[in-house]
Amino acid sequence: MLDGVSFAIEPGEQLLLRGGSGSGKSTLLSVIAGLLTPSAGTVALTGQNIYALPQGTRDAFRGTHIGMIFQTFQLLSGFSAAENVMAALMFSIVPRQEHRSRAVKLLADLGIDRPDAEVGTLSVGQQQRVAVARAIACKPVLVLADEPTASLDPENALAAVILIRQACRSSGAALLVTSHDPALRGTFERELLISGGRLGPADALTDAAPRAHIAGAKEGA
């Protein structure tokens, strides 16, 4: 359950949202992505309240404006790395005849030189790179990364976050990362803490009402 969550992310900004298991991190990402309707409040992206859109239009809006990196990647099993990225491009305005070349280039930029390899044959780190390429394929204004280090060992976790941040910076997308990984503390210019569905500064969560944009979102009321 979310309780009066309110904040804003500026264009190109990179924000870390910290919180333990059950704190509301994944629920908040689902609300921001237009997947879970809040009982009150608004979620605005590029000035558009996404919950004012009909479901089908909202889905299309999400496909072109929001990139998502899931904790378990959620790649299409049985398909190649390039085909996974091309699946995201189906929602874009990129001409269909350019989908493969764009997918191959994105993968190459992220160090994947076997675009036709079935994703199940790739290492965990390579699969995450495919997931990152898919997330930025449509040049979204916002990328949501839910616990992106959860499937990685500590040695590779920080490198993975650096990769995601660099990819978003290069594409011009804002980035919201959720994590309970203590290794990420202090690595972002801006951090927030969520606890019991309430949002506050990373260094303290007080009884004061949180301020800023994704205004007054409540879930499960």
Steps between C-alpha positions, in 0.01 A plus 500: 500500500623849411424793727501848347812448289594821319820584312637611163781381274658758274587422134820297491518472880613176665337407829548209740201384701608289797284280718476154646285211387131590518570873532299590189780537242357266239146626560615857437673401176184324385298815570751720315498262204124510471461136599326550835234768533531711817188574702587871504751742352662537158803369316613745232764437235589775252196683635262211430307346790535139392194387698282743303569286194285201399671167571604432139633851451680478834670177394618661176618808690700281738657314208633819345582703812610258773773237491500225760781281634357218708668321788479170311549669158182337352661438163310302236623145533581327172565830322831660416650804669415712195143370487449594865604858426295507178193401700525831688544691174156382387364781724729767354476735204821351358422361152465122510775450242744666741411292807768235458782743425407713801477194725838368385662840554355539850623153593846569357521826694434297816760236419278230346668382179274197444163661427358177356587291807196358679475685831501176699856434382628832634651560842300684768706812440441482125128447554489816708670689217227378266240620751668843514506522119130413489421764763660785305406378151207740460694798638276529807492808720511281813658163580383304805744240637360270769775346717742472205780350712290232670602221259870594499790425729648797691798520264277566199219691670661845500626454143144418391363820653777703337406342166132588545584857602731550204242359257228732634734797495592430137135466397388805698256304718434573865563200726328372814674203664350312793727293720561369851868438414712687759787518250305761301465744790665830418559415133216718365478879517147467638358226717161446661388246756167320499374327813150374569382660176617847608772693324765721657865613478755220490660611826175519699130425471300744707132559564501803272298458183729423204501765228552521122343319195335157428243678706323348794499144367326254727455129437264257662289756689 
